[in-house]
Amino acid sequence: MSIFSINNVSFSYPNGTHVFSSLDLEVSKGEIVGVLGPNGSGKSTLFGLLTKQMMPTSGQILCEGQPIENSKYMLDVGCVFQSISLDPLLTVFENLWLQGVLYEIPSLEIKKRIEALATQFQFDLMLSRRVKYLSGGYARRVEIAKSLIHQPKIILLDEPSTGLDPKSRLDLFQWIELIKTRRDITVVWISHYTDEVQKMDRVVMLHEGKIVCDGKPHELVNQLSYFHVQAKMKSDHVIDAIEGIAQDIALQGDRLSFRIEKDQLHQSLTTIIPHVEFFMYREPNLEDVYLEKTGVYFS
């Protein structure tokens, strides 16, 4: 069942910059969808359209069959922006309390929800701490909790890992899993990190304002039938040995890289072993999927 749909949407900025032409996208209730693309692919514009910061030049966006121009739409949506929107001079509790007041939630219910969210996102010992003293990772946890205080149907996140250290980025994956336990919530996660979206239910890849790929992460990767091989050469004979079976052969000094079809991996490794000091190989990933679909490297 679709919770919202983008139907034949086009969008251009007032300066004439064109972003989308006839964009179509449906998101089902309870899905966690990662929208993936490099800078300039249209991710931020899509987030702006979904949060009503801007309106389509043409076409329509529907939530449960109703145009999002309906004022009730934003009551059903929680937003997490790239930049932290918490008041740094207020405590964690005060920030969450004010958000509850804005949504006219009764006082006792606000307190109950704050306690539940603080436990869920593991900042219950920091409720009395001012936000300006939080690490980036904890501030992001509070930001996500803030977006959930009114119990929305949809959570929209715009590159929420921006500025976070590696550990905090890893924590994001755990928060995804926490949100996943609430199947009544639909999550749209805008990202430019492939490892961030690989655990999600579905990945939508954008390139120059167009959807170039849409599916389950593992299914998209499994469509690619090759491995990547890297090796340190002992002699140039290795190149002669793999010609005819390897693709995209690249040489930099004594370092060799190439692609090989999965059913030829064993043959190629057996062939190169006498001529290399060491080798390694890896399966394809979402960056390879993007390259396959667009012809450009993900960056």
C-alpha positions in Angstrom: 0.0 0.0 0.0 1.5 3.3 -1.1 1.7 6.0 1.6 2.9 8.7 -0.8 3.6 9.0 -4.4 5.3 11.5 -6.7 3.5 11.7 -10.0 5.0 13.2 -13.1 6.7 15.9 -11.2 8.9 18.5 -12.8 10.8 21.2 -11.0 12.9 24.2 -12.0 14.4 26.9 -9.8 13.5 30.5 -10.4 17.0 31.1 -11.9 16.1 28.6 -14.6 18.1 25.6 -13.3 16.1 22.5 -14.2 16.2 19.6 -11.8 13.4 17.1 -12.5 11.4 16.2 -15.5 8.4 13.8 -15.2 9.7 12.2 -11.9 7.7 9.3 -10.7 8.2 7.5 -7.3 6.0 5.5 -5.0 6.9 4.6 -1.4 4.9 1.9 0.5 3.8 2.1 4.1 6.5 0.8 6.4 9.3 1.0 3.9 12.8 2.3 4.7 13.9 3.8 1.5 17.4 5.2 0.9 17.6 7.9 -1.8 21.2 7.8 -3.0 23.2 10.1 -5.3 26.2 12.3 -5.5 26.1 16.1 -5.1 24.0 17.7 -7.8 21.9 14.6 -8.5 18.7 16.2 -7.1 18.6 14.7 -3.6 18.2 18.0 -1.7 15.6 19.3 -4.1 13.6 16.1 -3.6 13.8 16.6 0.1 12.6 20.2 -0.3 9.7 19.0 -2.4 8.7 16.3 0.2 8.9 18.8 3.0 6.9 21.5 1.2 9.8 24.0 1.3 9.3 24.2 -2.5 6.4 23.1 -4.8 6.6 21.3 -8.1 6.6 23.3 -11.3 4.2 20.7 -12.6 2.9 17.3 -11.4 1.7 16.3 -8.0 2.8 14.7 -4.8 0.2 12.7 -2.9 0.2 11.4 0.7 -2.4 8.6 1.2 -4.1 9.7 -2.0 -4.4 13.4 -1.0 -2.3 16.3 -2.3 0.4 17.4 0.2 -0.9 20.9 -0.1 -3.3 19.7 2.5 -2.1 21.2 5.8 -2.5 17.9 7.6 0.4 16.4 5.7 3.1 18.0 7.8 1.4 16.7 10.9 2.1 13.3 9.6 5.8 14.0 8.8 8.9 14.2 10.9 11.9 16.0 9.4 15.6 15.7 10.2 17.7 18.3 8.4 21.4 18.3 7.5 22.1 21.0 10.1 21.1 20.4 13.8 17.9 22.5 14.5 18.1 22.2 18.3 18.4 25.3 20.5 21.9 25.0 21.9 21.1 27.0 25.1 18.2 24.8 26.1 18.5 21.3 27.7 17.7 18.1 25.8 14.5 17.8 27.7 13.5 21.4 27.0 14.1 21.0 23.3 11.9 17.9 23.1 9.3 19.5 25.4 8.9 22.6 23.1 8.5 20.3 20.1 5.7 18.5 21.8 4.1 21.8 22.8 4.2 23.0 19.1 2.2 19.9 18.2 -0.3 20.6 21.1 0.4 17.3 22.8 -0.9 17.2 26.4 1.9 17.8 29.0 1.7 14.3 30.7 1.9 12.7 27.2 4.9 14.8 26.2 6.8 13.7 29.3 5.9 10.1 28.7 7.1 10.3 25.0 10.3 12.1 25.9 11.2 9.4 28.5 10.4 6.6 26.0 12.5 8.2 23.2 15.4 9.0 25.5 15.5 5.3 26.5 15.2 4.1 22.9 18.0 6.4 21.6 20.1 6.0 24.8 20.4 9.6 25.9 18.2 9.2 29.0 21.1 10.3 31.3 21.5 13.6 29.2 18.0 15.0 29.4 19.2 17.8 31.8 22.3 18.6 29.7 22.3 21.7 27.5 22.5 20.8 23.8 25.7 22.9 23.3 27.6 20.4 25.4 26.5 17.3 23.4 28.8 15.6 20.9 27.7 15.6 17.3 26.5 12.0 17.6 24.3 12.6 20.6 22.9 15.8 19.2 21.9 13.8 16.1 20.1 11.2 18.3 18.2 14.0 20.0 17.4 15.5 16.6 15.9 12.2 15.4 13.9 11.8 18.6 12.6 15.3 18.1 11.3 14.3 14.7 9.4 11.4 16.3 7.8 13.3 19.3 4.5 13.7 17.5 4.4 10.1 16.3 4.4 10.8 12.6 3.7 8.3 9.9 6.7 9.4 7.8 10.2 10.4 8.7 12.3 12.3 6.1 16.0 12.6 6.8 18.3 14.8 4.7 21.9 13.4 4.9 21.7 13.0 8.7 25.3 11.7 8.9 26.8 15.0 7.7 29.6 16.0 10.0 29.6 12.9 12.1 32.6 10.9 13.1 32.9 7.2 11.9 31.6 5.8 15.1 28.5 8.1 15.1 27.9 7.1 11.5 27.9 3.5 12.5 25.4 4.3 15.3 23.1 5.6 12.5 22.7 2.1 11.3 21.5 1.0 14.7 19.0 3.8 14.7 17.7 2.6 11.4 17.2 -0.8 13.0 15.4 0.8 15.9 13.1 2.7 13.6 12.5 -0.5 11.6 11.0 -2.2 14.6 8.1 0.3 14.3 6.6 -0.9 11.0 3.9 1.8 11.1 6.6 4.4 10.3 7.9 5.0 6.8 11.4 6.3 6.4 12.9 8.2 3.5 16.7 8.6 4.1 18.6 11.0 1.7 22.2 10.0 1.5 25.5 10.2 -0.5 27.0 7.2 1.4 26.5 3.8 -0.2 27.3 1.9 3.0 24.6 3.9 4.8 21.8 2.6 2.6 22.9 -0.9 2.0 20.8 -2.2 5.0 17.7 -0.4 3.9 14.6 -2.1 2.4 15.1 -0.3 -0.9 17.5 2.1 -2.7 16.5 4.7 -5.2 19.5 6.1 -7.1 19.4 9.6 -8.6 21.6 10.9 -11.4 21.1 14.4 -12.9 17.5 14.5 -11.7 16.5 11.0 -13.0 15.9 7.8 -11.2 18.4 5.4 -12.7 18.0 2.5 -10.3 15.3 1.3 -7.9 15.3 -1.9 -5.9 16.5 -3.9 -2.9 20.2 -3.3 -2.3 21.3 -6.9 -2.4 19.2 -7.6 -5.6 20.7 -4.6 -7.3 24.2 -5.8 -6.5 23.5 -9.4 -7.5 22.6 -8.2 -11.0 26.3 -7.6 -11.5 28.1 -10.7 -12.6 31.7 -9.9 -11.9 34.4 -9.5 -9.2 37.0 -6.8 -8.8 40.6 -8.2 -8.6 43.7 -6.3 -7.4 47.2 -7.7 -7.5 50.9 -6.7 -7.0 52.8 -8.1 -10.0 56.1 -9.9 -10.0 56.3 -9.8 -13.8 54.5 -8.4 -16.8 53.5 -11.9 -17.9 50.4 -11.6 -15.7 48.9 -9.2 -18.2 49.3 -11.6 -21.1 47.8 -14.3 -18.9 44.5 -12.5 -18.3 44.0 -10.9 -21.7 40.9 -12.3 -23.2 39.1 -13.1 -20.0 39.6 -9.9 -17.9 37.9 -6.5 -18.4 38.8 -3.0 -17.5 42.5 -3.9 -17.0 44.4 -1.0 -15.3 48.0 -0.8 -14.4 49.7 1.7 -12.0 53.3 0.8 -11.4 53.4 -2.8 -10.2 49.7 -2.7 -9.1 47.2 -4.4 -11.4 43.4 -4.2 -11.3 40.8 -5.8 -13.5 37.2 -7.1 -13.5 36.4 -10.7 -14.1 33.1 -12.6 -14.6 32.2 -14.6 -11.5 32.3 -17.9 -13.3 35.9 -17.2 -14.5 37.3 -16.1 -11.1 38.9 -19.4 -10.3 40.5 -19.7 -13.7 41.9 -16.1 -13.6 43.3 -16.5 -10.1 45.0 -19.8 -10.9 46.5 -18.1 -14.0 47.9 -15.1 -12.2 49.2 -16.7 -9.0 52.7 -17.6 -10.5 53.1 -13.9 -11.6 52.0 -11.9 -8.5 53.2 -11.4 -5.0 49.7 -11.1 -3.7 46.1 -10.6 -4.8 42.7 -9.7 -3.4 39.3 -9.7 -4.8 35.9 -8.3 -3.8 32.3 -8.6 -4.8 30.5 -5.6 -6.5 28.8 -3.0 -4.4 26.3 -0.2 -4.8 29.0 2.1 -6.2 29.5 -0.4 -9.0 25.8 -0.5 -9.6 25.8 3.3 -10.0 28.7 3.2 -12.4 27.0 0.5 -14.4 23.8 2.5 -14.7 25.3 6.0 -15.3 28.8 5.4 -16.7 30.3 7.8 -14.1 31.9 7.1 -10.8 30.0 7.7 -7.6 31.5 10.6 -5.7 
